[in-house]
Amino acid sequence: MDSREAADGAAPRPREGTHVAGIDQDGVVFTPVSSKLTPVKLISSAIGHVILLAVLSVPLVLKLTGVWEGMWAWAAWGLPAVVLLSWAADLVLIPRSVRAMGWAEREDDLLWREGLLFRTVNAVPYGRLQYVDTSDGPLLRRYGLQTLTLKTASSGGDVTLEGIPAATCDELREVLMARGQARLAGL
């Protein structure tokens, strides 16, 4: 701690590479989701953006073919441009957001973290688990991934852990259900 920090009573600055207390949950080691989730999310994004681009390009096509000559040029060109910019943003942000996802098993609860700009950490107490559901779709199945949904006895809603390898997901489901039943029996 340098003399300025000691004089103001301010907390020492964290060293580079360490986490500040709070949302980063000091001392908790998060297991990252599979990196295979990145192509799944990129493909899903591409499908959605292609559909949106096709729909929002209709005014441009109508203007260029002369059917809708009164259409403003800035709107006809602007709508597809916005979709393309959104798609470009997804190409940059999706890999980083997947790297930010992870879970940690603690003694009394499971933590799930996600988000880049708006980060969230959800804690699911084992004693509140009602059931644990696994699911996958064609893309997730192709990459050997599953989604684990934790249904709880709270009004806060369910917690969804996506991008977990299928074998790990099945194992985690069994472990969480066993812990949930053990905590529920102890009440």
GIJOVEN-V37129 format. One record per residue. N is the residue number from 1. BURIAL is b if it has 24 or more other ideal C-beta (glycine too) atoms within 12 Angstrom, else e. Layout:
N BURIAL
N BURIAL
This chain:
1 e
2 e
3 e
4 e
5 e
6 e
7 e
8 e
9 e
10 e
11 e
12 e
13 e
14 e
15 e
16 e
17 e
18 e
19 e
20 e
21 e
22 e
23 e
24 e
25 b
26 e
27 e
28 b
29 e
30 b
31 b
32 b
33 b
34 b
35 e
36 b
37 b
38 b
39 e
40 b
41 b
42 b
43 e
44 b
45 b
46 e
47 e
48 e
49 b
50 e
51 e
52 e
53 b
54 e
55 e
56 b
57 b
58 e
59 b
60 b
61 e
62 e
63 e
64 e
65 e
66 e
67 e
68 e
69 e
70 e
71 e
72 e
73 e
74 e
75 e
76 b
77 e
78 e
79 b
80 b
81 e
82 e
83 b
84 e
85 e
86 e
87 b
88 e
89 e
90 b
91 e
92 e
93 e
94 b
95 e
96 e
97 b
98 b
99 e
100 b
101 b
102 b
103 b
104 b
105 b
106 e
107 e
108 e
109 b
110 b
111 b
112 b
113 b
114 b
115 e
116 e
117 e
118 e
119 e
120 e
121 b
122 b
123 b
124 b
125 b
126 b
127 b
128 b
129 b
130 e
131 e
132 b
133 b
134 b
135 e
136 b
137 e
138 e
139 b
140 b
141 e
142 e
143 b
144 e
145 b
146 b
147 b
148 b
149 b
150 b
151 e
152 b
153 e
154 e
155 e
156 e
157 e
158 b
159 b
160 b
161 b
162 b
163 b
164 b
165 b
166 b
167 e
168 b
169 b
170 e
171 e
172 b
173 b
174 e
175 e
176 b
177 b
178 e
179 b
180 b
181 e
182 e
183 e
184 e
185 e
186 e
187 e
